[in-house]
């Protein structure tokens, strides 16, 4: 794939130019430092950490006075913590943060995501690099980034930026906007997996409140076929559950006669549960009533009349949720635990299912608060034994990428949920919150044997916090009191970070990025990118290419796809300059997410869950003989295309959609 090879080579050059900040053999030694053991929930005083080839090789009680060629860090008056694990974010959103601060999820999402369609490859890389660099400055060493691939370059640009910032973790392959057929999609995932290593690649199947069951089922099948972790935004708002019910109701009405009897009954059983009330406050009252009923002391204080009224609220039937839909489709039964992003509006039955099926929660408290989504039932998850990790979500909805802020918000919101600190602390304390940002994050990402704690044999993903800052003082360890973990959660911020080590490499030193990364230059570049994207959203973008297809092996197969909007100008030319015929595929999705169009779904998915193509879907496969050419053009201000094939003009009227050009073997 010519374009992909070129892209990978360009980013490889960037990686090669980055200096490696580690020595050979015992490359880093940290002497005389207090260590936070997040597994044992204790503080280990005056330890020496030895890092060898990126791995923690030894934790000892005596300092090393003859370190050889190793880099030595004096840990006096400093604290060593595991590197933070950000279990959910959208790094590209740094380019659009600060927008719609008063909006809810729907208005915010509509505004923010329209700009995504106008990022170039270089801008996607630049915005992601700036975000990833800021993450490292707040102690993040591992990240799960939810990419939004309305352009085919997204995954390569995103992964390159994450690696260039020195981070590990995973990228999510969002199936609905990956405009490829099932065979090509699987081949692309295999290529990407090798290309982005050691980053992992997950599958995101599509939101249950946006996409019909066949689309969601297709993403689940994709993850199952390729043995990938599956994840998606789920039950983020009460409205999302309502819309999920609407989608299933309409799907059953439209396609019910074509379903198997078993699936028809199963969907019917979900739909008959009904939808949640559209009044968020009333839905919250029902949830709170169920919580209060669990506390017999509180029930006794209410008196008989009030307790009776409370019982009426608590006995409201549990309505259909997205978790019901996902469980029906088998999302919770794959080989890897499902990672449920948000989980704000889970029902009591959902929480039981989530616990029983080992589903992991990626909790994003700042985003949930900013967008008025609600307070996730973390206390209930904790009580049920569910693994909960912390994430920041994208910077456009929090508006930072600080795990310190996420920890603080997570704890505060749980106290607000019950208005009873004593009850909250039965399940949630400072250690629980810190674990959610470290070892529980590692469990959620499926890498707890590799990182998430300061343990011999694990990767050296570490953060050194300085007690010389007022943000991390006073540290009390006397009279039976130790406030270190609470002060990290409640008081500290990125200003207390001295050093960040990722996979044994120092990526932040004395609170500053290591060269060649420079915070000032990254900030200036981010501002430049953001203003260009904002302007381009108003004027439209230009997608102009002139591809020469030669007989070179690297030209055998490649593809490019982009999103198209009304003000965009499209001018694509392909010419077969080789000495044999080439197969060309042109496709226009007829809807914003091309990967969700029926012709792009796996045949086995459609055999179980039928789906009609979008009315504006268009696909042509043609043979280009040597010397022949093809041109695709669209003027600004309309969706009227002209496709020229050897002098013959095909006219087509499209919509807001994706356009795919593929050269096949």
C-alpha positions in Angstrom: 0.0 0.0 0.0 2.0 2.9 -1.3 0.5 5.7 0.7 0.5 3.7 3.9 4.1 2.7 3.4 5.1 6.3 2.8 3.2 7.4 5.9 4.8 4.8 8.1 8.2 5.7 6.8 7.7 9.4 7.5 6.7 8.7 11.1 9.6 6.1 11.4 12.0 9.0 10.6 10.4 11.0 13.4 10.9 8.2 15.9 14.5 7.6 14.8 15.3 11.2 15.4 14.1 11.0 19.0 17.0 10.5 21.4 16.8 7.5 23.7 17.2 8.6 27.4 18.3 5.3 28.8 21.7 3.7 29.3 22.8 0.1 28.9 22.7 -2.6 31.6 21.5 -1.1 34.9 20.5 2.0 33.1 18.7 4.0 35.8 19.1 3.9 39.6 16.8 5.8 42.0 18.3 6.0 45.5 16.7 6.8 48.8 13.1 7.3 47.7 9.8 6.5 49.4 7.8 4.1 47.2 4.0 3.8 47.0 2.9 0.2 46.9 -0.6 0.4 45.3 -1.2 -3.3 45.6 -0.2 -3.7 49.3 -1.6 -0.2 50.0 1.4 0.8 52.0 4.4 3.2 51.8 7.9 1.7 51.6 10.4 4.2 53.0 14.0 4.8 51.8 14.1 2.3 48.9 16.5 2.0 45.9 15.0 1.1 42.6 17.1 -0.4 39.8 15.9 -0.2 36.2 17.5 -2.5 33.7 16.5 -2.3 30.0 13.2 -0.7 30.8 12.3 -3.2 33.5 12.3 -2.8 37.3 15.0 -5.3 38.2 15.4 -4.7 41.9 13.9 -2.9 44.9 16.5 -2.8 47.7 16.9 -1.1 51.1 20.4 0.2 50.5 21.6 2.8 48.1 24.0 2.0 45.3 27.2 4.0 45.7 29.0 2.7 42.6 26.5 2.9 39.8 28.9 2.4 36.9 27.4 4.0 33.8 23.8 4.1 35.1 21.9 7.4 35.4 21.5 8.0 39.1 18.5 10.0 40.5 18.6 11.2 44.1 15.2 10.4 45.6 15.7 12.4 48.8 12.4 14.2 49.7 10.7 12.6 46.8 7.9 10.0 46.3 7.9 7.3 43.7 4.5 6.4 42.3 3.4 4.1 39.4 2.9 6.0 36.2 -0.8 7.0 35.8 -2.9 5.0 33.4 -5.5 7.1 31.5 -8.1 4.5 30.6 -10.1 6.7 28.2 -9.4 9.8 26.2 -9.6 11.4 22.7 -6.2 13.1 22.2 -7.1 14.9 19.0 -9.7 16.9 21.0 -6.9 19.2 22.3 -7.4 21.0 19.0 -11.0 22.0 20.0 -11.0 22.3 23.7 -12.8 25.2 25.4 -15.8 25.0 23.0 -19.4 24.7 24.2 -18.6 24.8 28.0 -22.3 25.2 28.8 -23.6 22.4 26.5 -24.8 18.9 27.2 -23.4 15.8 25.5 -25.6 16.2 22.4 -25.0 19.9 21.7 -21.3 19.6 22.6 -20.7 16.5 20.4 -22.4 18.1 17.4 -20.2 21.2 17.7 -16.9 19.5 18.5 -16.9 16.6 16.1 -17.7 18.7 13.0 -14.1 20.0 13.2 -12.7 16.5 13.1 -13.5 16.3 9.4 -11.1 19.1 8.6 -7.9 18.0 10.1 -5.0 17.1 7.8 -2.7 14.2 8.6 0.0 16.5 9.9 -2.6 18.4 12.0 -3.9 15.2 13.5 -0.4 14.2 14.4 0.4 17.6 15.8 -2.7 17.9 18.0 -2.3 14.4 19.3 1.4 14.9 20.0 0.6 18.1 22.0 -2.1 16.3 24.0 0.1 13.2 24.7 3.0 15.5 25.8 0.7 17.3 28.2 -0.4 13.9 29.5 3.2 13.0 30.3 3.6 16.3 32.2 0.8 15.2 34.5 2.4 11.8 35.1 0.6 9.6 32.5 2.7 6.8 31.1 -0.1 4.6 29.6 -3.2 5.7 27.7 -6.2 4.2 25.9 -7.0 6.6 23.0 -10.3 6.5 21.2 -9.4 7.5 17.7 -12.1 8.9 15.3 -11.1 7.7 11.9 -13.1 9.8 9.4 -9.9 9.8 7.4 -7.8 6.7 6.7 -4.6 8.4 8.0 -6.0 8.7 11.5 -4.7 5.6 13.1 -1.1 6.0 11.8 -0.9 9.7 12.7 -2.4 9.1 16.2 -0.2 6.1 17.0 3.0 7.9 15.8 2.2 10.9 18.0 1.6 8.7 21.1 4.8 6.8 20.6 6.8 10.0 19.9 5.6 11.3 23.2 6.9 8.2 25.0 3.6 6.7 26.0 2.4 3.1 25.9 -1.1 1.8 25.9 -3.8 1.2 23.2 -5.6 2.8 20.3 -9.3 2.1 19.7 -10.3 1.2 16.1 -13.7 2.7 15.7 -15.5 0.3 13.4 -18.4 2.5 12.1 -16.2 5.2 10.6 -13.5 2.8 9.2 -14.8 2.8 5.6 -13.7 -0.6 4.5 -15.3 -3.9 3.7 -14.9 -6.9 6.1 -11.9 -8.5 4.4 -10.0 -5.3 3.9 -10.9 -4.1 7.4 -9.4 -7.3 8.9 -6.3 -6.9 6.8 -5.9 -3.3 7.8 -6.2 -4.2 11.5 -3.5 -6.8 11.2 -1.2 -4.3 9.4 -1.9 -1.6 12.0 -1.3 -4.0 14.9 2.2 -4.7 13.6 2.8 -1.1 12.6 1.8 0.5 15.9 3.4 -2.1 18.3 4.1 -2.0 21.2 0.8 -0.1 21.3 -2.2 -2.4 21.4 -5.2 -2.1 19.1 -8.8 -2.5 20.4 -12.1 -2.5 18.6 -14.9 -0.1 19.3 -18.1 -1.4 17.9 -20.2 1.7 17.8 -22.6 3.3 20.2 -25.8 1.4 20.9 -27.8 4.7 20.9 -26.6 5.7 17.4 -26.3 2.5 15.4 -28.7 -0.3 14.6 -28.1 -3.8 16.0 -26.4 -5.1 12.8 -23.7 -2.4 13.0 -23.0 -3.0 16.7 -23.0 -6.8 16.2 -20.6 -6.4 13.3 -18.1 -4.6 15.6 -18.5 -7.4 18.2 -17.8 -10.0 15.5 -14.7 -8.1 14.4 -13.3 -8.1 17.9 -14.1 -11.8 18.4 -12.6 -12.8 15.0 -9.3 -11.0 15.7 -9.3 -11.7 19.5 -9.2 -8.0 20.4 -10.4 -6.1 23.5 -13.8 -4.6 22.8 -14.9 -1.2 24.2 -17.4 1.6 23.6 -19.1 4.6 25.1 -22.0 3.0 27.0 -24.8 4.5 29.1 -23.1 7.9 29.3 -26.4 9.6 29.7 -30.0 8.7 30.5 -30.9 9.9 27.0 -28.5 7.3 25.5 -30.5 4.5 27.1 -33.8 6.0 25.9 -32.4 6.2 22.3 -31.1 2.7 22.5 -34.6 1.5 23.3 -36.0 3.6 20.3 -33.4 2.1 17.9 -34.3 -1.5 19.0 -38.1 -0.8 18.8 -37.8 0.6 15.3 -35.4 -2.2 14.2 -37.9 -4.8 15.4 -40.7 -3.1 13.6 -38.7 -2.8 10.3 -36.9 -6.1 10.2 -38.7 -8.3 12.8 -40.2 -10.6 10.1 -36.7 -11.3 8.8 -35.1 -12.3 12.1 -34.9 -15.7 13.6 -37.6 -16.6 16.1 -35.0 -16.6 18.9 -33.7 -13.1 18.0 -37.2 -11.7 17.5 -38.3 -12.9 20.9 -35.1 -11.7 22.6 -35.3 -8.2 21.1 -39.0 -8.1 21.9 -38.2 -8.9 25.5 -35.8 -6.0 25.7 -38.2 -3.6 24.0 -41.1 -4.5 26.3 -39.1 -3.4 29.3 -39.8 0.1 28.1 -37.7 3.2 28.1 -36.5 5.3 31.0 -38.3 8.5 31.7 -37.0 11.4 29.6 -36.9 13.6 32.7 -33.4 13.1 34.0 -34.2 14.4 37.5 -37.0 11.8 37.9 -34.7 9.0 36.7 -32.2 10.2 39.3 -34.9 10.2 42.0 -35.6 6.5 41.2 -32.0 5.6 41.4 -31.5 7.5 44.7 -34.5 5.8 46.1 -33.0 2.4 45.4 -29.8 3.5 47.0 -31.5 4.8 50.2 -33.5 1.6 50.6 -30.3 -0.3 51.0 -29.5 1.6 54.2 -31.9 0.5 56.9 -30.8 3.2 59.3 -31.9 5.9 56.8 -35.1 4.1 56.1 -35.9 4.0 59.8 -35.3 7.8 60.1 -37.9 8.4 57.3 -40.9 7.3 59.2 -43.6 4.9 57.9 -45.3 7.4 55.4 -42.1 8.6 53.8 -40.5 5.1 53.7 -43.7 3.9 51.9 -43.3 6.6 49.3 -39.7 5.8 48.9 -40.5 2.1 48.4 -42.9 3.1 45.5 -40.0 4.9 43.8 -37.6 2.1 44.4 -40.0 -0.5 43.0 -40.2 1.3 39.6 -39.5 -1.4 36.9 -36.0 -1.4 35.5 -36.2 -0.2 31.9 -34.1 -1.2 28.9 -30.5 0.0 28.9 -27.5 -0.2 26.4 -26.0 -2.9 28.7 -29.1 -5.1 28.0 -28.5 -4.6 24.3 -24.8 -5.4 24.5 -25.4 -8.5 26.6 -27.9 -9.7 24.1 -25.4 -9.3 21.3 -22.7 -11.1 23.1 -20.3 -8.2 23.8 -19.8 -9.3 27.4 -18.9 -12.9 26.4 -15.7 -12.5 24.4 -12.2 -13.8 25.4 -11.2 -10.4 26.8 -13.2 -8.5 29.4 -15.4 -5.8 27.8 -14.3 -2.2 28.7 -17.4 -0.2 29.3 -16.7 3.6 28.9 -18.7 5.8 31.3 -21.4 3.5 32.7 -23.2 6.4 34.3 -26.8 5.1 34.0 -26.5 1.5 34.8 -29.5 -0.2 36.4 -29.1 -2.5 39.5 -29.5 -5.5 37.1 -26.8 -4.0 34.8 -24.4 -3.8 37.7 -25.0 -7.5 38.6 -24.4 -8.4 34.9 -21.3 -6.3 34.7 -19.9 -7.9 37.8 -20.8 -11.4 36.8 -19.3 -11.1 33.3 -16.1 -9.3 34.5 -16.8 -6.1 32.6 -14.4 -3.3 33.3 -15.5 0.3 33.8 -13.5 3.3 32.4 -14.8 6.1 34.6 -14.5 9.7 33.4 -15.8 11.9 36.2 -14.8 15.3 34.9 -16.4 14.8 31.5 -19.6 13.4 33.1 -19.8 16.5 35.3 -19.0 19.0 32.6 -21.6 17.6 30.1 -24.3 17.2 32.8 -24.3 13.5 32.1 -24.6 12.4 35.7 -22.7 10.7 38.5 -21.6 7.2 37.7 -22.5 4.6 40.4 -18.9 3.9 41.3 -19.8 3.0 44.9 -22.2 0.3 43.7 -19.6 -1.0 41.2 -17.0 -1.2 44.0 -19.4 -3.0 46.3 -20.1 -5.5 43.5 -16.4 -6.1 42.9 -16.2 -4.5 39.5 -12.9 -3.2 38.2 -13.0 0.6 37.8 -10.3 2.6 36.0 -10.0 6.3 35.7 -9.9 8.3 32.5 -9.9 12.0 31.6 -12.0 11.7 28.4 -11.0 14.1 25.6 -9.7 17.6 26.6 -12.7 19.1 24.8 -15.0 17.8 27.6 -13.0 18.2 30.8 -10.9 20.5 29.6 -7.5 19.1 30.6 -5.7 15.7 30.6 -4.8 15.6 34.3 -5.2 12.4 36.3 -4.8 14.5 39.5 -8.0 16.3 38.6 -9.7 13.1 37.6 -8.9 11.5 40.9 -10.1 14.5 42.9 -13.3 14.7 40.9 -14.0 11.0 41.2 -13.8 11.0 44.9 -15.8 14.2 45.4 -18.7 13.1 43.1 -19.1 9.9 45.0 -19.4 11.9 48.2 -22.1 14.0 46.5 -23.9 10.9 45.3 -24.8 9.9 48.8 -24.3 13.2 50.7 -22.8 10.8 53.3 -19.0 10.5 53.6 -19.3 7.7 56.1 -21.3 5.6 53.6 -19.1 6.5 50.7 -15.9 5.5 52.6 -17.3 2.0 53.2 -16.1 1.2 49.6 -14.1 4.3 48.4 -11.1 5.9 50.0 -7.9 7.5 48.8 -6.3 4.2 48.1 -9.2 3.1 46.0 -9.0 6.3 43.9 -5.2 6.0 43.5 -5.6 2.3 42.5 -8.2 3.3 39.9 -5.5 5.6 38.3 -2.8 2.9 38.4 -3.2 -0.8 38.9 -6.9 -1.0 38.2 -6.2 0.9 35.0 -3.7 -1.7 34.1 -6.2 -4.4 34.8 -8.7 -2.7 32.5 -6.2 -2.5 29.7 -5.3 -6.1 30.3 -1.7 -5.3 31.1 -1.6 -5.7 34.9 1.3 -8.2 34.7 3.3 -5.5 32.8 2.7 -2.2 34.5 0.4 -0.4 37.0 2.5 -1.0 40.1 6.1 -0.7 41.3 6.9 -4.4 41.2 10.1 -6.2 40.2 9.7 -7.6 36.7 7.3 -4.9 35.5 8.0 -2.1 33.1 9.6 0.9 34.7 6.6 3.3 34.3 7.2 5.6 37.1 6.5 9.1 38.4 8.7 11.0 40.9 6.8 13.5 43.0 8.7 16.2 44.9 7.8 17.0 48.5 9.5 20.4 48.0 6.3 21.7 46.5 3.5 23.2 48.6 1.1 21.1 46.6 2.6 18.0 48.2 3.0 19.3 51.7 2.7 18.8 54.6 3.4 15.0 54.4 2.5 13.7 57.8 3.9 10.4 59.0 3.7 10.5 62.8 1.3 9.7 65.7 -0.2 6.9 63.6 -1.2 9.3 60.8 0.0 9.1 57.2 -1.7 11.5 54.8 0.5 10.9 51.7 -2.1 9.2 49.5 -4.9 11.6 50.5 -2.7 14.6 49.8 -1.8 13.2 46.4 -5.4 12.7 45.5 -6.8 15.9 47.0 -3.9 18.5 46.9 -1.3 17.6 44.3 -1.2 18.6 40.7 1.2 18.4 37.8 3.5 21.0 39.5 4.7 18.4 42.0 6.0 16.1 39.3 9.8 16.1 39.0 10.4 13.1 36.7 8.4 10.8 34.5 9.9 7.5 33.4 8.1 5.5 30.7 9.3 2.0 29.9 12.6 2.9 31.5 13.0 6.1 29.5 13.1 9.5 31.2 10.5 11.6 29.3 10.0 14.4 31.8 12.9 15.8 33.9 12.6 18.5 36.5 9.0 19.1 35.3 9.9 19.7 31.7 9.6 17.6 28.5 12.8 16.0 27.3 14.2 17.1 23.9 13.3 17.2 21.1 9.8 17.9 22.6 9.4 21.5 23.8 6.2 22.6 25.5 6.3 26.2 24.2 6.7 25.0 20.6 4.0 22.4 21.0 1.6 25.0 22.5 2.3 27.4 19.6 1.8 24.6 17.1 -1.5 23.5 18.7 -2.9 27.1 18.5 -1.9 27.3 14.8 -3.5 23.9 14.1 -6.7 24.8 15.9 -7.2 28.1 14.1 -6.6 26.5 10.7 -9.1 23.8 11.4 -11.7 26.3 12.6 -11.3 28.4 9.4 -11.4 25.3 7.2 -14.6 24.2 8.8 -16.2 27.4 7.4 -14.6 27.4 4.0 -14.3 23.7 3.3 -11.3 21.6 2.6 -9.6 20.6 -0.6 -8.8 17.0 -1.3 -6.7 16.9 -4.4 -4.6 13.9 -5.5 -2.9 12.8 -8.7 -2.1 9.1 -8.3 0.2 7.3 -10.8 -0.3 3.6 -10.7 3.0 1.9 -11.7 4.1 -1.7 -11.8 6.0 -1.4 -8.6 5.1 -4.0 -5.9 4.3 -1.2 -3.4 1.6 -0.1 -5.8 -0.2 -3.4 -5.7 -2.8 -2.5 -3.2 -3.7 0.7 -1.2 -6.6 2.8 -0.2 -7.5 6.3 1.0 -10.8 7.5 2.5 -12.0 10.8 3.7 -15.1 12.4 5.0 -16.8 14.8 2.6 -18.9 17.9 3.4 -20.8 20.3 1.2 -18.1 23.0 1.0 -15.3 20.6 0.3 -13.6 20.5 -3.1 -12.8 17.0 -4.4 -10.4 16.5 -7.4 -8.9 13.0 -7.5 -7.1 11.5 -10.5 -5.8 8.0 -11.0 -3.8 6.9 -14.0 -2.6 3.4 -14.8 1.0 4.0 -15.8 1.9 0.3 -15.3 2.0 -2.5 -17.8 -1.0 -4.5 -16.6 -4.7 -3.9 -15.8 -5.6 -2.7 -12.3 -8.8 -3.1 -10.3 -10.2 0.1 -8.9 -12.9 0.4 -6.3 -14.8 3.7 -5.7 -17.3 4.0 -2.9 -19.4 6.7 -1.4 -21.1 5.8 1.9 -24.3 7.8 1.7 -24.1 8.4 5.5 -21.4 10.0 7.7 -20.0 6.7 9.0 -19.1 4.5 6.0 -18.1 1.5 8.0 -21.7 1.3 9.3 -23.2 1.0 5.8 -24.7 -2.5 5.2 -22.4 -3.3 2.2 -19.4 -2.9 4.5 -20.7 -5.4 7.1 -19.7 -9.0 7.3 -22.0 -11.4 5.5 -22.5 -13.5 8.6 -23.6 -10.4 10.5 -26.2 -9.6 7.8 -27.4 -13.2 7.7 -28.4 -12.8 11.4 -29.3 -9.1 11.4 -30.5 -7.8 8.0 -29.9 -4.2 7.1 -30.7 -2.2 4.0 -28.0 0.0 2.4 -28.3 3.8 2.8 -30.3 5.1 -0.2 -27.3 7.2 -1.3 -24.7 4.4 -1.0 -22.7 4.1 -4.3 -20.0 1.6 -5.2 -18.2 0.8 -8.5 -15.5 -1.7 -9.2 -13.8 -1.3 -12.5 -10.8 -2.5 -14.5 -8.2 0.2 -15.6 -6.2 -0.9 -18.5 -2.6 0.5 -19.0 -2.8 4.1 -20.0 -6.4 4.6 -18.8 -7.4 7.1 -16.1 -10.3 7.8 -13.7 -11.2 11.2 -12.2 -13.6 12.0 -9.3 -14.6 15.6 -8.9 -17.0 17.6 -6.7 -17.3 21.4 -6.6 -17.6 23.6 -3.5 -21.1 24.2 -2.3 -22.8 21.1 -3.5 -22.9 17.3 -3.3 -22.9 16.8 -7.1 -20.1 14.5 -8.2 -18.8 13.8 -11.6 -16.9 10.5 -12.1 -15.1 10.3 -15.3 -14.0 6.9 -16.6 -12.3 7.0 -20.0 -14.3 10.0 -21.2 -17.6 8.7 -19.9 -19.2 10.9 -17.2 -21.2 9.4 -14.3 -23.1 12.0 -12.3 -24.1 11.3 -8.7 -25.6 13.4 -5.9 -24.3 12.5 -2.5 -24.6 13.7 1.0 -22.4 14.2 4.1 -20.5 10.9 3.8 -17.2 9.2 3.3 -15.4 8.7 0.0 -13.2 5.6 -0.6 -10.6 5.1 -3.3 -9.0 1.6 -3.4 -6.5 0.0 -5.7 -6.8 -3.7 -5.5 -4.4 -6.5 -6.4 
